[in-house]
Amino acid sequence: MSGFMVYDEESVATLRSLSKSDPRKVLEEFEKVNGDLNLVKWLPSVPKVLELKVPNPTSNFDKENSIAVFQALDFLTPALASDERVWVTLTFSNYQEYTKARWATSSHQPEELSKNLINHWFAPTARDRWRNNSISRLWWVGYFVENLENVDKSDAYDLVYFNSDLIASLLGRATLSSYRNIASSVVRVTHHHYLSMVERKYDRDSFRDFLKLIDLRLGKSALGSLDQKVCDEIIFELFAQTH
């Protein structure tokens, strides 16, 4: 049977349960575990198998890997990418070694191994999909960046991965996911202030206050439907008020 095969829901549940009760078995005897799991045809498209860059002491290569994963899974839509089975299947199959390297834990304690598996190999919630799962997070960052308008994409990737809190603030906020013009303006002004200056320093509290001001302005005006140039002017003004 050709096509994109994914674990069925029962198999995902089995893997999750075993990851909690016997994480060493999942990590060290996966072929045996996998023999008891079931695959079902999900989509006719088959994703390309990538050789993702493995982290080293100087870089985690999240930017490069995001670009590669998003391109390889360009047939996904946000709705399809919200299916946990996709990410569990990819993480445990094609990208198992990458995931072990990217999210390695020095602890051999069952509790820590289990926590690591649950955090980075599964994706039950939206937050897990764009922040925690080893492969899903790469795709969702790619989706966010590639849908920005009139923004240098390389700069946008650099910004998102500049600080882990930025991923949560940018991808997890409905305002930015719903209005492309606002998201594009936010990325432009934030990159200019945080990454283009000599002192590259992220101010979490000020940035969150900035996003709150955007929400307030959006509630009083049609900010999301404004021309990009006008939107830029307003967003830059709001940023200046909080920094």
C-alpha positions, -999 to 999 in steps of 0.1 A, spaced: 0 0 0 16 33 -11 11 66 5 19 83 38 14 56 64 9 67 100 3 50 133 -34 45 141 -47 61 173 -45 29 193 -8 25 184 -1 61 195 -19 55 228 2 23 232 34 41 226 25 69 250 16 45 277 48 25 272 68 57 272 55 65 306 58 30 321 90 16 304 109 44 285 140 23 282 122 -4 263 109 23 239 143 37 233 164 5 233 140 -21 219 119 0 195 120 -26 167 103 -51 190 78 -25 202 71 -14 166 62 -49 156 30 -47 177 19 -13 162 -4 -7 133 0 17 104 -29 31 83 -29 50 50 -33 87 58 -25 106 25 -14 96 -10 16 120 -7 48 104 7 71 128 25 107 130 15 131 114 40 156 140 50 191 139 65 185 166 91 215 184 105 226 170 139 233 196 166 269 203 176 284 225 203 281 256 181 246 252 166 214 233 169 206 239 132 169 246 139 168 272 112 182 250 85 161 220 96 129 241 97 134 251 61 141 215 51 111 200 70 86 226 58 97 220 21 96 182 25 61 184 40 48 211 17 16 191 11 5 196 47 -22 222 57 -26 235 93 -55 211 97 -36 181 86 -5 192 107 -27 192 138 -30 154 136 -7 140 163 -3 107 145 17 124 118 43 137 141 45 106 163 50 85 133 78 107 118 95 112 151 96 74 159 105 64 123 125 86 100 138 110 126 144 89 157 182 94 156 178 131 150 154 134 179 177 115 202 206 139 193 186 171 193 168 164 226 193 143 243 191 139 281 221 130 302 199 113 328 193 76 328 166 78 354 133 63 341 113 94 352 136 117 332 136 94 302 98 92 303 95 130 306 118 135 276 98 110 254 65 126 263 77 161 257 96 157 224 82 126 207 44 132 211 22 162 202 -12 160 218 -18 198 221 -13 228 198 14 240 222 32 207 219 30 208 182 47 242 177 70 241 207 79 207 219 76 178 194 110 173 177 97 175 141 64 192 144 80 224 158 102 226 128 73 225 104 51 250 123 79 275 125 84 271 88 47 276 82 47 308 103 77 322 85 69 313 50 35 329 52 48 363 63 46 391 37 74 414 26 98 400 53 133 387 48 126 350 55 161 343 68 158 372 93 124 358 104 138 324 111 167 340 130 142 360 151 119 330 160 149 309 171 166 338 189 149 330 221 126 301 231 100 325 245 97 341 211 84 309 196 56 308 223 48 345 218 48 345 180 33 311 171 10 308 201 -8 341 198 -41 342 179 -36 378 168 -4 369 149 -17 336 135 -49 352 122 -36 384 107 -6 381 84 0 418 80 2 422 118 26 392 121 48 406 94 50 440 110 58 425 144 86 404 129 101 434 111 102 457 141 113 430 165 141 418 143 153 453 139 153 460 176 166 427 190 189 413 163 201 443 142 214 463 172 249 458 186 235 446 219 213 416 210 191 414 240 155 401 243 132 418 269 105 393 276 83 416 297 85 445 273 77 422 243 47 408 260 34 443 269 39 451 232 17 422 221 -9 432 247 -10 467 232 -16 452 198 -45 431 211 -60 463 226 -56 482 194 -71 454 174 -102 454 196 -107 491 189 -98 492 152 -96 471 120 -59 467 124 -59 433 107 -73 447 75 -50 477 71 -25 483 43 9 468 52 26 503 53 -1 517 76 0 486 98 38 489 100 36 525 112 11 516 140 30 485 151 63 504 152 47 530 173 33 504 198 67 488 200 83 521 209 58 526 237 70 495 254 107 495 248 
